[in-house]
């Protein structure tokens, strides 16, 4: 189970309260401005303008607690710098490949760890990743026309974006290949059915290949006693169907993964 729900909050043109002085407060102001928000440095003014978020960076603990309580009672979500007990949300370390944005959080446990993970990923992910996302967005109509069935379309995209695929995201030239990929000739995408027989109820015992199947599956067919911890390794939007022990249900579209005890 995850302790926090990651969300991307759109604040472009919206008021965001930032209170306090010093380095922490200035960092929050820069963050809000970078995301297109309008910084408001007065709590009541921000409330009156309909702000939904409040960053509170007072050095004085009493002031931070008082303003956090007041903001929360007014319906705002609060982030209090260096005071996790007062926070409704935390600010992750951000890797910017606009429009791709990768947020790395540790639930407030260690900002240093999140930063070091971001630096490793910075070296791994090419600057062209954003251009690839833009090209895929521009090609959505052509993609739907070529693969009208959503299951087939998802499998075609998964194959192209996979390691070594035509649009491998870690290859800088992939953004320039989208039009050609959409226009090129490809074989018919067949329905695929695979089966996982669990060695234990621990999801850590799944192989890398099994994890890839779960991450790509359109439908998860599982015996009743399969642990939820294993099922949760699949895509959140994949459909789930429970079956009796020994029963078989074959899919006709996309990738179906059957999990057995």
C-alpha positions as CSV (number, residue, x, y, z in Angstrom):
1,X,0.0,0.0,0.0
2,X,1.3,3.5,-0.8
3,X,1.2,6.2,1.9
4,X,0.6,9.1,-0.5
5,X,-1.5,9.6,-3.6
6,X,0.7,11.3,-6.3
7,X,-1.2,14.0,-8.2
8,X,-0.3,16.8,-10.7
9,X,-2.0,20.0,-9.7
10,X,-2.7,22.5,-12.4
11,X,-2.1,26.0,-11.0
12,X,-1.4,28.1,-14.2
13,X,-3.0,31.5,-13.7
14,X,-4.3,30.5,-10.3
15,X,-3.5,32.2,-6.9
16,X,-1.2,30.2,-4.6
17,X,-0.4,31.3,-1.0
18,X,3.2,31.5,-0.1
19,X,4.0,32.7,3.4
20,X,7.3,33.4,5.1
21,X,10.7,34.8,4.6
22,X,14.1,33.3,3.9
23,X,15.5,30.6,1.6
24,X,12.7,28.1,2.1
25,X,10.0,30.6,1.3
26,X,11.9,31.9,-1.8
27,X,12.3,28.3,-3.1
28,X,8.5,27.8,-2.8
29,X,7.8,31.1,-4.6
30,X,10.1,30.1,-7.5
31,X,8.4,26.7,-7.7
32,X,4.9,28.3,-7.9
33,X,6.0,30.8,-10.5
34,X,7.8,28.1,-12.6
35,X,4.4,26.3,-12.7
36,X,2.6,29.4,-13.8
37,X,0.9,30.2,-10.5
38,X,0.3,33.6,-9.0
39,X,2.0,34.0,-5.7
40,X,0.0,35.6,-2.9
41,X,1.9,36.5,0.2
42,X,-1.1,37.3,2.4
43,X,-3.2,34.5,3.8
44,X,-6.6,36.3,3.9
45,X,-6.1,37.7,0.5
46,X,-5.3,34.3,-0.9
47,X,-8.4,32.8,0.7
48,X,-10.5,35.6,-0.7
49,X,-9.1,35.0,-4.2
50,X,-10.0,31.3,-4.0
51,X,-6.5,29.8,-3.6
52,X,-6.5,26.0,-3.2
53,X,-2.9,25.6,-2.0
54,X,-0.8,27.2,0.7
55,X,2.9,27.0,1.2
56,X,3.9,28.1,4.7
57,X,7.6,28.7,5.4
58,X,7.7,30.6,8.7
59,X,10.8,30.0,10.8
60,X,8.7,30.4,14.0
61,X,7.0,27.2,14.8
62,X,4.0,28.9,16.5
63,X,3.3,31.1,13.4
64,X,3.7,28.1,11.1
65,X,1.2,26.1,13.1
66,X,-1.3,28.9,13.5
67,X,-1.3,29.8,9.7
68,X,-1.5,26.1,8.8
69,X,-4.6,25.6,10.9
70,X,-6.2,28.7,9.6
71,X,-5.5,27.8,6.0
72,X,-6.7,24.2,6.5
73,X,-9.9,25.4,8.1
74,X,-10.5,27.5,5.0
75,X,-10.4,24.5,2.8
76,X,-6.8,24.8,1.5
77,X,-4.2,22.1,1.2
78,X,-1.1,23.0,3.2
79,X,2.6,22.4,2.8
80,X,4.6,23.6,5.8
81,X,8.4,23.7,5.2
82,X,10.3,21.3,7.4
83,X,7.2,20.4,9.4
84,X,5.8,17.2,8.0
85,X,3.2,16.9,10.8
86,X,1.5,20.1,9.5
87,X,1.6,19.0,5.8
88,X,-1.3,17.8,3.7
89,X,1.0,17.3,0.8
90,X,4.8,17.2,0.1
91,X,6.7,18.7,-2.8
92,X,8.6,16.0,-4.8
93,X,11.9,16.4,-6.6
94,X,11.0,17.3,-10.2
95,X,12.6,16.2,-13.5
96,X,11.4,18.4,-16.3
97,X,11.1,17.1,-19.8
98,X,8.0,19.2,-20.6
99,X,5.4,18.1,-21.2
100,X,6.8,15.0,-19.5
101,X,7.2,15.7,-15.8
102,X,8.6,13.1,-13.4
103,X,8.1,13.6,-9.7
104,X,10.1,11.7,-7.1
105,X,8.9,11.7,-3.6
106,X,9.8,10.0,-0.3
107,X,6.8,11.0,1.7
108,X,9.0,13.6,3.5
109,X,11.5,10.9,4.6
110,X,14.5,12.3,2.8
111,X,14.6,15.2,0.3
112,X,18.3,14.3,-0.3
113,X,17.4,10.8,-1.5
114,X,14.8,12.2,-3.9
115,X,17.3,14.6,-5.3
116,X,19.9,12.0,-5.9
117,X,17.4,9.8,-7.7
118,X,16.4,12.7,-9.8
119,X,20.1,13.4,-10.8
120,X,20.5,9.8,-11.8
121,X,17.4,9.9,-14.0
122,X,18.5,13.3,-15.5
123,X,21.5,11.5,-17.0
124,X,19.4,8.7,-18.3
125,X,16.4,10.5,-19.9
126,X,17.2,12.5,-23.1
127,X,16.1,16.1,-23.5
128,X,14.1,14.9,-26.6
129,X,11.6,13.0,-24.3
130,X,9.3,16.0,-24.3
131,X,9.3,16.2,-28.1
132,X,8.4,12.5,-28.3
133,X,5.4,13.2,-26.0
134,X,4.3,16.1,-28.2
135,X,4.6,14.1,-31.4
136,X,2.5,11.3,-29.9
137,X,-0.1,13.8,-28.8
138,X,-0.2,15.2,-32.3
139,X,-0.5,11.8,-33.8
140,X,-3.5,10.6,-31.7
141,X,-6.0,11.0,-34.5
142,X,-3.8,9.0,-36.9
143,X,-3.2,6.4,-34.3
144,X,-7.0,5.9,-33.7
145,X,-7.6,5.7,-37.4
146,X,-4.9,3.0,-37.9
147,X,-5.8,1.0,-34.8
148,X,-9.5,1.6,-34.1
149,X,-9.6,-1.1,-31.4
150,X,-8.2,0.4,-28.1
151,X,-6.6,-2.9,-27.1
152,X,-4.7,-3.2,-30.4
153,X,-3.8,0.4,-30.3
154,X,-2.4,0.1,-26.7
155,X,-0.4,-3.0,-27.7
156,X,1.0,-1.3,-30.8
157,X,2.1,1.7,-28.7
158,X,3.6,-0.5,-26.0
159,X,5.6,-2.4,-28.5
160,X,6.9,0.8,-30.2
161,X,7.8,2.4,-26.8
162,X,9.4,-0.7,-25.3
163,X,13.1,-1.2,-25.1
164,X,14.5,-1.5,-28.6
165,X,11.2,-0.5,-30.1
166,X,10.7,2.0,-33.0
167,X,9.9,4.8,-30.5
168,X,12.1,3.8,-27.6
169,X,12.0,6.8,-25.2
170,X,15.6,6.5,-24.3
171,X,16.7,7.0,-27.9
172,X,17.0,10.7,-28.8
173,X,15.9,10.2,-32.4
174,X,12.6,8.6,-31.5
175,X,10.7,11.9,-31.6
176,X,11.5,12.1,-35.3
177,X,10.2,8.6,-36.1
178,X,6.6,9.0,-34.9
179,X,5.1,10.1,-38.3
180,X,6.9,7.3,-40.1
181,X,5.8,4.7,-37.5
182,X,2.2,5.8,-37.9
183,X,2.4,5.7,-41.7
184,X,4.4,2.4,-42.0
185,X,3.1,-1.0,-42.7
186,X,2.8,-3.4,-39.7
187,X,1.5,-6.9,-39.3
188,X,-1.8,-7.5,-37.7
189,X,-1.7,-7.3,-34.0
190,X,-3.0,-10.5,-32.5
191,X,-4.6,-11.1,-29.2
192,X,-2.1,-12.5,-26.7
193,X,-2.8,-14.7,-23.7
194,X,-0.1,-15.5,-21.1
195,X,-0.2,-17.3,-17.7
196,X,1.6,-16.7,-14.5
197,X,1.7,-19.4,-11.9
198,X,2.7,-17.9,-8.5
199,X,5.7,-19.4,-6.7
200,X,4.6,-17.5,-3.5
201,X,2.2,-14.8,-2.4
202,X,5.0,-12.3,-2.3
203,X,5.0,-10.0,-5.4
204,X,8.8,-9.6,-5.1
205,X,9.1,-13.2,-6.4
206,X,7.6,-12.2,-9.7
207,X,10.2,-12.3,-12.5
208,X,11.0,-9.2,-14.6
209,X,9.1,-10.8,-17.6
210,X,6.0,-11.4,-15.4
211,X,6.2,-7.8,-14.1
212,X,6.3,-6.6,-17.7
213,X,3.2,-8.7,-18.6
214,X,1.3,-7.3,-15.6
215,X,2.3,-3.7,-16.5
216,X,1.1,-4.1,-20.1
217,X,-2.0,-6.3,-19.6
218,X,-5.4,-5.0,-20.8
219,X,-7.2,-7.7,-18.7
220,X,-6.2,-9.6,-15.6
221,X,-7.9,-13.0,-15.1
222,X,-7.1,-14.4,-11.6
223,X,-8.1,-17.2,-9.3
224,X,-9.9,-16.0,-6.2
225,X,-7.0,-16.5,-3.8
226,X,-4.4,-14.5,-5.7
227,X,-3.2,-11.9,-3.2
228,X,-4.1,-8.2,-3.8
229,X,-0.5,-7.3,-3.5
230,X,0.2,-9.2,-6.7
231,X,-2.8,-7.9,-8.5
232,X,-1.8,-4.3,-7.6
233,X,1.3,-4.7,-9.7
234,X,-0.9,-4.5,-12.8
235,X,-2.1,-1.4,-14.5
236,X,-4.7,0.4,-12.5
237,X,-7.0,0.6,-15.6
238,X,-6.7,-3.1,-16.5
239,X,-10.0,-5.0,-16.1
240,X,-9.9,-7.8,-13.5
241,X,-11.9,-11.0,-13.7
242,X,-12.0,-13.6,-10.9
243,X,-12.3,-17.2,-11.9
244,X,-12.5,-20.6,-10.2
245,X,-9.5,-22.7,-9.7
246,X,-8.7,-24.5,-13.0
247,X,-11.1,-22.4,-15.0
248,X,-9.8,-20.8,-18.3
249,X,-10.8,-17.5,-19.8
250,X,-9.1,-16.6,-23.1
251,X,-9.0,-13.0,-24.3
252,X,-9.9,-11.9,-27.8
253,X,-8.4,-8.4,-27.7
254,X,-5.1,-7.1,-26.4
255,X,-3.0,-8.9,-23.7
256,X,-4.8,-11.1,-21.2
257,X,-2.7,-12.3,-18.2
258,X,-4.1,-15.2,-16.2
259,X,-2.7,-15.6,-12.6
260,X,-2.9,-18.9,-10.8
261,X,-1.9,-20.0,-7.4
